[in-house]
Amino acid sequence: MGSNLHENVSRFLSQAGFSIVEETVIRMSTQVDKIEYQAEEFWQ
């Protein structure tokens, strides 16, 4: 399973332009921030 995920990311990086990769990273970062905030609220 791990190598399949790696292949998917590698394929995405080779096919996408820099702006698409940058936009995806920003979106993922925002999602991670939301999850971290929700986890802090959950444990309090």
Contact map, one row per residue, 1 for C-alpha under 8 A:
11111000000000000000000000000000000000000000
11111100000000000000000000000000000000000000
11111110000000000000000000000000000000000000
11111111000000000000000000000000000000000000
11111111100000000000000000000000000000000000
01111111110000000000000000000000000000000000
00111111111000000000000000000000000000000000
00011111111100000000000000000000000000000000
00001111111110000000000000000000000000000000
00000111111111000000000000000000000000000000
00000011111111100000000000000000000000000000
00000001111111110000000000000000000000000000
00000000111111111000100000000000000000000000
00000000011111111000000000000000000000000000
00000000001111111000000000000000000000000000
00000000000111111101100000000000000000000000
00000000000011111111100000000000000000000000
00000000000000011111110000000000000000000000
00000000000000001111111000000000000000000000
00000000000000011111111100000000000000000000
00000000000010011111111110000000000000000000
00000000000000000111111111000000000000000000
00000000000000000011111111100000000000000000
00000000000000000001111111110000000000000000
00000000000000000000111111111000000000000000
00000000000000000000011111111100000000000000
00000000000000000000001111111110000000000000
00000000000000000000000111111111000000000000
00000000000000000000000011111111100000000000
00000000000000000000000001111111110000000000
00000000000000000000000000111111111000000000
00000000000000000000000000011111111100000000
00000000000000000000000000001111111110000000
00000000000000000000000000000111111111000000
00000000000000000000000000000011111111100000
00000000000000000000000000000001111111110000
00000000000000000000000000000000111111111000
00000000000000000000000000000000011111111100
00000000000000000000000000000000001111111110
00000000000000000000000000000000000111111111
00000000000000000000000000000000000011111111
00000000000000000000000000000000000001111111
00000000000000000000000000000000000000111111
00000000000000000000000000000000000000011111
